[in-house]
Amino acid sequence: MNPIQRTARCAAFALTLALTPLALAPLEPAMATEMPLLLKSQVVVDGGGMHLSDLFANLPAEQDSRLADSPAPGERMILGARTLWQYAQAFKLNWRPRSNKITVAVIRDSRPVPREVVESAIATELARAHVHDDFDISLFDRDLKLYIAAESSTDVRVSELRYDPRNHRFEARVLTADSDKPAIINGKIEPMVDMPVLRRHGMPGHLITAEDIEWRRVPGRMAAMGTVSRIEDLVGYLPRRPIPAGQTIRVTDLKPDIVVYRRNLVTVLLKTKMMSITTRGEALRDGARGDVIQVRNSHSRKVIEARVVGPDTVEVLPSQTAALAD
């Protein structure tokens, strides 16, 4: 090949390369429009409604159109092959179902209202209109599901409340920020009370003091007759049997701390503003701290009443001063 032929061939090749982009450029839009429509299996939509572009991928923007309202928060819409085919025909889409079993699930973008928010709203309305003592509430529906749109507030409002004080049950109608159709919620209240309990496990032989006791909020049914409800009824007593910490205490769980025994000699104290006298006497019955028992004066043999203040020690009641002096 001579130099002239070689130069001509190189020029032709360069011209071909230069023209190639110009030849391909018009094909790009055509290729884009020919991308096949792909049906999505699951769609999440907001409150703006369901559109064709939510169902089909690769749909040109100019062919998009609104099809229906969005499902309510927490709900879903199932579209079958027949409905999808009708949409495709109505909007002249180049698509048809390959099977009559295909479906698309359309789900609203939403979130659940926290259970405690619902309970708090109902409790507030109960306290305002019906129940004035301390209480807790429980909802019968353990799987309660109230949904709101993802962008909405979780606040709820009780539009109506019915309460039966005989069985402590209620029926509430609750509205979310997104709904004007109330959800009906049933439940009951549990009256609550404060009761004295032990901070630590109480064992037989351990004298209960004020430092051993704390107050705990418990259901009212645990404060039945025979349950200790005052600190004074605990201090100075001994457990008859082990008492778990934090548990309400029955009167029968306790026994007095006997420090004076019947027929034992005791020290008898008499204190007035003017004098202090000590003598001896015989206890006529057992006594715990704070008990008032009868004591026989060892000298006069007269019987007086005295309050137990310690081991084998009693203090004469003011009304018994004359009897002790005789």
LINQUIVEN-V456514 format. One record per pair of residues at least 24 apart in sequence whose C-alpha atoms are under 6 Angstrom apart, sorted by the first residue. I is the first residue (numbers start at 1). GAP is how many residues later the second one is. If there is no record, write none. Layout:
i={I:I}
gap={GAP:GAP}
This chain:
i={41:42:42:43:43:44:44:44:44:45:45:46:46:71:73:73:73:73:73:74:74:76:76:77:77:78:78:79:79:109:110:110:110:111:111:111:112:112:113:113:113:134:135:135:135:136:136:137:137:137:138:138:139:140:140:191:191:192:192:192:193:193:193:195:197:197:197:198:198:199:200:201:201:201:202:202:203:204:204:204:205:206:207:207:207:208:208:208:209:210:226:226:227:256:257:258:258:259:259:260:260:260:260:261:262:266:266:267:268:268:269:270}
gap={63:62:63:63:64:62:63:64:65:63:64:62:63:37:35:37:74:75:76:36:73:30:31:28:29:26:27:24:25:41:38:39:40:36:37:39:34:35:33:34:41:58:55:56:57:53:54:51:52:53:49:50:48:46:47:28:29:26:27:28:24:25:27:34:49:50:51:47:48:46:45:42:43:44:40:41:39:35:36:37:33:32:29:30:31:27:28:29:26:25:24:25:24:32:31:29:30:29:52:26:27:51:52:25:24:46:47:46:46:47:46:46}
